Amino acid sequence: MRNQNRTIIGLLLLLFISPIIIATLSNPQQIGNMDIADEKAVEKSAVVYASTQNQNLHNIELIEPKKALLLFTHSHEAFIPIVKNETGQAEVYHSTSNITAFEDIIRNHFSLNSIETEFLGVDTMDELKKTNRTFPEAYNVVRPYLTENVQNNKYDIIIDLHRDSANRKNSTLTYNNETFGKIYFVVGEENPNYVLNKSYAQHLSSHLNELVPGISKGVIGKKGDHVDGIYNQDLANNMVLIELGGIDNTQEEINRTISVLAKAVSDLLQDEPTNLVSHAGI
């Protein structure tokens, strides 16, 4: 009787554990090695993540690279805090510590926004001294260099960058607890096609203020006595003259403004029709 009971219990145990044995034999990697199963689960999760990432990459809108030409007609215009920090002198013009020192900052910010930047290879103020010409003749000095570049290359935008003479109160914006050097645009109204240059500048000015309200003071037209009146803008419809900050703005403030300008230029060039940026006749 006792042996019969043992036989019945053994059969019951066999029936109970047989599904477990079959499942284990069908997946031998699980035998005594649960780490492998864990690794498989992680690997499967990673594949799902990669698939999601690839899908997102396909949805990213590619930005078409653009090309900008920058020049500094008044190449020795300087910012007092920067010059003072480097030389100990409070000067608004300096032969080395001046607006041209921002070339690398400009190139980097523009590059981050898919804009290849070229700089006109002339120090206008040095050329003035070499040829015994006066400050008001700066636009005449730079013109041959600019003309050659425009004739031989295609640029999506041309920027003549200056430093305004305004003091800190009038040249500085505080936005989101950060300070920026303000910008404004100058259009020479003695240029026969100035309406095109003005429209282009207005588009850029408006978008700057969409990004950082108040960073652009707008567009100013100039003509008549004691001003150039053209500013070489007759060479291209997509040329703008930008006054960047003022004499009291700091390195950090100008850096921030350049980053906003780069973004605004990129947005404009991606959105505007090509006829707005076509070159004028030379």
C-alpha positions in Angstrom: 0.0 0.0 0.0 2.9 2.3 0.9 4.6 1.6 -2.4 1.4 2.3 -4.3 1.1 5.7 -2.6 4.7 6.6 -3.5 4.0 5.7 -7.2 0.9 7.9 -7.3 2.8 10.8 -5.8 5.7 10.4 -8.2 3.3 10.4 -11.2 1.6 13.6 -9.9 5.0 15.3 -9.5 6.0 14.3 -13.0 2.8 15.7 -14.5 3.4 19.0 -12.5 7.0 19.7 -13.6 7.0 18.3 -17.1 5.7 21.7 -18.7 8.6 23.5 -17.0 11.1 21.0 -18.3 9.8 21.3 -21.9 9.8 25.1 -21.7 13.4 25.1 -20.4 14.6 22.7 -23.0 13.1 24.8 -25.8 15.2 27.8 -24.6 18.5 26.4 -23.4 20.1 29.8 -22.9 18.0 30.2 -19.8 19.4 27.2 -18.1 21.3 28.5 -15.1 22.0 31.8 -16.8 19.4 34.5 -16.3 21.9 37.2 -17.2 21.7 36.3 -20.9 18.0 36.7 -20.9 18.4 40.1 -19.3 20.9 41.1 -22.0 18.5 40.0 -24.7 15.7 42.1 -23.1 18.0 45.2 -23.0 19.2 44.6 -26.6 15.6 44.4 -27.8 14.9 47.7 -26.0 17.9 49.3 -27.7 16.7 48.3 -31.1 13.4 49.9 -30.5 15.1 53.1 -29.4 17.3 53.2 -32.5 14.4 52.7 -34.7 12.6 55.6 -33.1 15.7 57.8 -33.5 16.0 57.0 -37.2 12.4 57.9 -37.7 12.9 61.2 -36.0 16.0 61.9 -38.2 14.0 61.4 -41.3 11.5 64.0 -40.1 14.2 66.7 -39.6 14.0 69.4 -42.2 17.4 69.9 -43.8 18.7 73.5 -44.0 20.2 74.5 -47.3 23.7 76.0 -46.7 23.9 79.7 -47.5 26.9 82.1 -48.1 27.5 85.5 -46.6 30.1 88.2 -47.3 31.0 90.5 -44.4 33.1 93.6 -44.5 34.1 96.4 -42.1 34.2 99.7 -43.9 35.2 101.4 -40.6 37.5 98.6 -39.6 39.0 100.3 -36.5 35.7 101.1 -34.7 36.1 99.8 -31.2 34.2 99.1 -27.9 35.6 101.0 -24.9 35.2 98.1 -22.3 37.0 95.7 -24.6 39.9 98.1 -25.5 40.2 99.1 -21.8 40.4 95.5 -20.8 43.1 94.8 -23.3 45.2 98.0 -23.3 44.0 100.0 -20.3 43.0 102.9 -22.5 39.4 104.1 -23.1 39.4 104.4 -26.9 36.6 104.2 -29.5 39.0 103.5 -32.4 41.9 101.0 -32.2 44.2 99.5 -34.8 43.9 95.9 -33.3 41.2 95.8 -30.6 38.3 96.6 -32.8 35.2 95.3 -34.5 37.2 93.0 -36.8 38.3 91.0 -33.8 34.8 89.5 -33.8 35.4 87.6 -37.1 35.8 84.2 -35.4 32.7 84.7 -33.3 30.7 85.7 -36.4 32.0 82.8 -38.4 31.2 80.3 -35.7 27.7 81.6 -35.0 26.9 81.8 -38.8 28.3 78.3 -39.3 26.0 76.9 -36.6 23.1 78.4 -38.6 24.3 76.8 -41.9 25.9 80.0 -43.3 29.4 79.9 -44.7 31.0 83.3 -44.0 33.7 85.0 -46.1 35.3 88.3 -45.0 36.5 91.0 -47.4 40.3 90.9 -47.1 41.0 94.6 -46.6 41.6 96.8 -43.6 40.0 100.0 -44.8 41.4 102.3 -42.2 44.9 101.1 -42.9 44.3 101.7 -46.6 43.1 105.3 -45.8 46.4 106.0 -44.0 48.5 104.5 -46.8 46.9 106.6 -49.4 46.5 109.8 -47.4 42.8 109.9 -47.6 40.3 111.0 -45.0 37.7 109.1 -43.0 34.7 110.1 -45.2 36.4 108.4 -48.1 36.2 105.0 -46.5 33.4 103.8 -48.8 35.4 104.8 -51.9 38.4 102.9 -50.5 36.6 99.6 -49.9 34.5 99.8 -53.1 37.0 98.2 -55.6 37.6 95.2 -53.3 33.8 94.8 -52.8 33.1 95.2 -56.5 35.6 92.5 -57.5 34.1 90.0 -54.9 30.5 90.6 -56.0 31.4 90.2 -59.7 33.3 87.0 -59.1 31.1 85.3 -56.4 27.5 84.8 -55.5 26.5 85.7 -52.0 23.1 85.2 -50.4 23.7 88.3 -48.2 26.3 91.0 -47.9 26.8 92.7 -44.5 28.8 95.9 -43.9 29.2 95.7 -40.1 29.8 98.8 -38.0 29.8 99.9 -34.3 27.4 102.7 -33.5 28.6 105.8 -31.6 25.6 105.7 -29.2 26.2 105.5 -25.4 25.2 102.6 -23.3 21.7 103.8 -22.4 20.8 104.0 -26.1 22.7 100.9 -27.3 21.8 98.3 -24.8 18.8 96.0 -24.4 17.9 93.9 -21.3 15.8 90.8 -22.2 15.2 87.7 -20.1 17.8 89.0 -17.5 20.5 89.3 -20.2 21.9 92.3 -21.9 22.4 92.7 -25.7 23.9 95.4 -27.9 21.1 96.8 -30.0 21.2 96.8 -33.8 19.9 99.2 -36.4 20.1 99.3 -40.2 21.3 102.2 -42.4 20.1 102.5 -46.0 21.6 105.0 -48.5 18.6 106.7 -50.2 20.8 108.1 -52.9 21.2 104.6 -54.3 18.7 104.4 -57.3 17.6 100.9 -56.1 17.5 101.8 -52.4 13.8 100.6 -52.1 15.0 97.0 -52.6 17.8 97.4 -50.0 15.4 99.0 -47.6 12.8 96.3 -48.0 15.5 93.7 -47.4 16.7 95.4 -44.2 13.2 95.8 -42.9 12.6 92.1 -43.3 15.7 91.3 -41.3 15.0 93.9 -38.7 11.4 92.6 -38.1 12.6 89.0 -37.7 15.3 90.1 -35.2 12.6 91.6 -33.1 10.5 88.5 -33.4 13.4 86.5 -31.9 14.4 89.1 -29.2 11.9 92.0 -28.9 13.6 95.4 -29.1 17.0 94.2 -30.3 16.6 96.1 -33.5 15.9 99.8 -33.5 14.7 99.6 -37.1 15.9 101.0 -40.5 17.2 104.5 -41.0 17.4 106.1 -44.5 20.2 108.6 -45.1 20.9 111.1 -47.9 22.1 114.6 -48.5 25.0 116.6 -47.1 27.6 115.1 -44.7 26.6 111.5 -45.4 27.7 109.0 -48.0 24.1 108.4 -49.2 24.9 105.1 -51.1 27.2 103.1 -48.8 28.0 100.8 -51.8 24.6 99.3 -51.6 24.1 100.0 -55.3 26.4 96.9 -55.8 23.8 94.4 -54.6 20.2 94.5 -53.6 20.9 92.1 -50.7 23.5 94.3 -49.0 22.8 95.7 -45.6 24.7 98.1 -43.4 24.3 97.1 -39.7 25.3 99.2 -36.7 26.1 96.7 -34.0 25.9 97.9 -30.4 27.6 101.1 -29.2 30.8 102.4 -27.7 30.0 101.1 -24.2 28.9 97.6 -25.0 30.9 94.6 -23.7 32.3 91.5 -25.3 29.5 89.3 -23.9 26.8 91.7 -25.1 28.1 91.8 -28.6 28.6 88.0 -28.7 24.9 87.5 -27.7 23.7 89.9 -30.4 25.8 88.2 -33.0 24.2 84.9 -32.1 20.7 86.4 -32.6 21.8 88.0 -35.8 23.1 84.7 -37.2 19.8 83.0 -36.4 17.7 85.9 -38.0 19.9 85.9 -41.2 19.6 82.1 -41.5 15.8 82.2 -41.1 15.5 85.1 -43.6 17.6 83.3 -46.2 15.7 80.1 -45.9 12.3 81.8 -46.2 12.8 84.7 -48.7 12.3 84.2 -52.5 15.4 84.3 -54.6 14.4 87.4 -56.5 14.7 89.4 -53.2 18.3 88.5 -52.9 19.4 88.7 -56.5 22.4 91.0 -57.3 21.9 94.4 -58.7 23.7 95.5 -61.8 27.2 96.9 -61.2 
